[in-house]
């Protein structure tokens, strides 16, 4: 790949800053006190990957990386919602309207 803007030090600083924040988020995902902090940290890492893909798009001048970043963002968002929905069902925090109906079909 040809990176014409790589001579500018600002892009190098941006890449290093994104990588450092990714490492901090990974540390939080490993050490997180509970499951929701770990989920949030993994979501932050995914956001940083999207930022890196956007930066690579700008540096290389190839717009295909931006398409990949957008698809990755959509997949990340949908998978996060699906996982949180699954988690709410397994922990019993999901409120459904059938919980208030007895065996005869009457509302309690």
WOTA-V125346 format. One line per field, one symbol per residue. phi: phi as a letter, one per 30 degrees, with the letter a starting at -180 (. if undefined). psi: psi as a letter, one per 40 degrees, with the letter a starting at -180 (. if undefined). burial: # if it has 16 or more other ideal C-beta (glycine too) atoms within 10 Angstrom, else .. A space follows every 10 residues. Layout:
phi = ???
psi = ???
burial = ???
This chain:
phi = .ccdcddddd dddddddddd dddddddddd cedbdddddd dddddddddd ddddddeddd icdddddddd dddddddddd dddddddddd cicdcbdddc cdddicdd
psi = ihgdeddhed dddddddddd dddddddddd ehdidddddd dddddddddd dddddddddd eheddddddd dddddddddd dddddddddd efehhieede hadeeih.
burial = .......... ...##..#.. .#..#..##. ........#. ########## ########## ....#...#. ..#..#.... .......... .......... ........
